[in-house]
Amino acid sequence: VATLGVGTALAQTEYDLQIAGTKVNSNNCNNLSIIEGVTGTAKYDNTTRTLTLDNATIRTTAEGDNGVGIIHGIDNLKIQLIGKNTISAEGSVGMINGGICTLTGSGELIVNGSTTASKKENRLGILNRNTITVSGCTLEASGGESGLSSGYWKFDHCNVRVKGGGSSENKYVGSIDYMWDKEPGCAITTPMGAYWKEFQIKGSSYYTLFGADNMVITDWVTISKGASSIGEVKANVPQKKRGIYNLEGIRLSSEWKDLPAGIYIVDGEKRIKE
């Protein structure tokens, strides 16, 4: 029996998906509610790359990566939403997307990022390091500083509510901020007079949602199914460099050759330097 146990452990396959600080693997993927902090029905099918949340709750209290509700680097990940689902990260980011991801289904996802994390960059609802499509479902995201931050976004016949408290140190941090390269092609339902403000950092363009008062929006922003101007977002990396980030989403000024060994996000792709 002991030999069989060792064999089973060796055969375990880990996926590039972490829920409430625990890696999803071939042993726990069919019932993720065995993970501490997860209740309801949650499961992952690696064959179809589908994470199903069915009236699930994910709650974490740790800081850093172990405190992120969902963090992944899977391309073409589909998060299927059934019923009401909630992610509450008391000490970190609610969700970090490192791949091409679609939120879909008839259900709802509420993502509450930290408002009190010791590192302000972790006070985010959803940090997007690649591409997220919100299709047909309902999404609500909030964080102490940012609601939705960075990456490419597509809003396709969905209902979205977002709020970020902003930052006294950065005038571009707010409810929806640091969109990559182009403004998302969606119509903002409220607040009235909202517009995308472009700014440059080291030659790269970013867009943050500003209000009619020409200040970053830090109140609730809504995008509704009935709104027009739903646009496409291309996942292709632009010709110009987007830069090198650490796993906490901080952009680094050093060249790749000068960085110490570790894991980095380079132009939207995860890379390991040995």
Salt bridges, closest charged atoms under 4 A:
ASP16 OD1 - LYS23 NZ 3.96
ASP16 OD1 - LYS270 NZ 3.35
GLU90 OE2 - ARG59 NH2 2.65
GLU140 OE1 - ARG161 NH1 2.93
ASP156 OD1 - HIS157 ND1 2.64
GLU169 OE2 - LYS120 NZ 2.86
GLU232 OE1 - LYS154 NZ 3.26
GLU248 OE2 - LYS119 NZ 2.79
ASP258 OD1 - LYS257 NZ 3.34
